[in-house]
Amino acid sequence: MPCEEKWLDRISLNNMESTILLRAAAPAEGGGLQFFILLGGMFLIMYFFMIRPQMKRQKEAKKFREGMAKGDKVVTIGGIHGKITEIYETSVMLTVESGKIRVEKSAISPNAAASEQDIQTAAK
């Protein structure tokens, strides 16, 4: 009799193992839809925290560069303070301490504005 019990234990143990393996191999139901919802949510978060603010900054910089006029006091991205004396299609002429320089419009920082005191200090 002890032999028969061991044999029966093996059969039931094998059945449990195969049941566990079959359950692990079966795909989860509804996993495809949940994946796409998660992916869409991640895209929305990335759009609102990274892409949209960058597009807004680019639009403001473009508006600033298109609105430049003679006499405006500006600072280049290299830190040069000057006053716009002439405007060309893609560049501007700046009056600085030691004369005039020509820089690209894209090299003028939309975030910084030179004050009259900065330009006068540089001229001394």
C-alpha positions in Angstrom: 0.0 0.0 0.0 2.7 2.5 0.7 3.8 2.2 -2.9 0.4 3.0 -4.2 0.2 6.2 -2.1 3.5 7.4 -3.5 2.3 6.8 -7.0 -0.9 8.7 -6.4 1.0 11.6 -4.8 3.2 11.8 -7.9 0.2 11.9 -10.2 -1.5 14.7 -8.2 1.8 16.6 -7.9 2.3 16.4 -11.7 -1.3 17.6 -12.3 -0.7 20.6 -10.0 2.6 21.5 -11.7 1.0 21.3 -15.2 -1.9 23.4 -14.0 0.4 26.1 -12.6 2.5 26.1 -15.8 -0.6 26.4 -18.0 -1.9 29.3 -16.0 1.5 31.0 -16.2 1.7 30.5 -20.0 -1.8 31.8 -20.7 -1.9 35.5 -21.7 -3.6 38.0 -19.4 -7.0 39.1 -20.5 -7.4 42.8 -21.3 -3.7 43.3 -21.3 -3.6 44.8 -24.7 -6.1 47.6 -24.0 -4.4 48.4 -20.7 -1.0 48.7 -22.4 -2.4 51.2 -24.9 -4.0 53.2 -22.2 -0.8 53.3 -20.3 1.2 54.2 -23.4 -1.3 57.0 -24.3 -1.1 58.4 -20.7 2.7 58.5 -20.8 2.6 60.3 -24.1 0.2 62.9 -22.7 2.4 63.5 -19.7 5.4 63.9 -21.9 3.6 66.3 -24.2 2.3 68.6 -21.4 5.6 68.6 -19.4 8.2 68.7 -22.2 7.0 69.3 -25.8 4.3 72.0 -25.2 6.5 74.3 -23.0 9.4 74.1 -25.5 7.1 75.0 -28.4 5.7 77.9 -26.4 9.3 79.2 -25.7 10.2 78.9 -29.4 7.1 80.8 -30.4 7.9 83.6 -27.9 11.5 83.8 -29.1 10.3 84.1 -32.8 7.8 86.8 -31.9 10.6 88.7 -30.0 13.0 88.5 -33.0 10.3 89.6 -35.4 9.4 92.6 -33.2 12.9 94.0 -32.9 13.3 97.6 -33.9 16.0 100.2 -34.2 17.0 101.6 -30.9 16.1 98.5 -28.9 18.7 97.6 -26.2 19.5 93.9 -26.4 21.9 91.2 -25.0 23.3 88.5 -27.3 23.5 84.9 -26.1 27.2 85.5 -25.7 26.6 88.3 -23.2 27.3 91.3 -25.4 25.2 94.3 -24.5 24.3 96.7 -27.3 21.8 98.9 -29.1 20.3 97.9 -32.5 21.2 100.4 -35.2 20.3 98.5 -38.3 18.1 95.5 -39.1 18.8 93.1 -42.0 16.9 90.0 -43.1 18.7 87.5 -40.9 21.1 89.8 -38.9 21.3 93.1 -37.0 23.9 95.7 -36.5 24.6 96.5 -32.8 26.4 99.5 -31.4 28.6 98.4 -28.6 31.4 100.0 -26.5 34.1 99.9 -29.1 32.1 100.3 -32.3 29.6 98.3 -34.2 29.2 94.5 -34.7 26.9 92.5 -36.8 25.2 89.5 -35.3 22.5 87.0 -36.4 19.0 87.6 -35.1 19.0 84.1 -33.6 22.0 85.1 -31.4 20.0 87.7 -29.6 18.5 86.5 -26.3 14.8 87.0 -25.9 15.1 86.5 -22.1 17.5 89.3 -21.3 17.2 93.0 -22.1 20.1 95.5 -21.7 19.5 98.6 -19.8 20.9 102.0 -20.6 23.1 101.8 -17.6 24.7 98.5 -18.9 25.4 100.1 -22.3 26.9 103.3 -20.7 29.0 101.3 -18.3 30.4 99.3 -21.2 31.1 102.4 -23.2 33.4 103.9 -20.4 
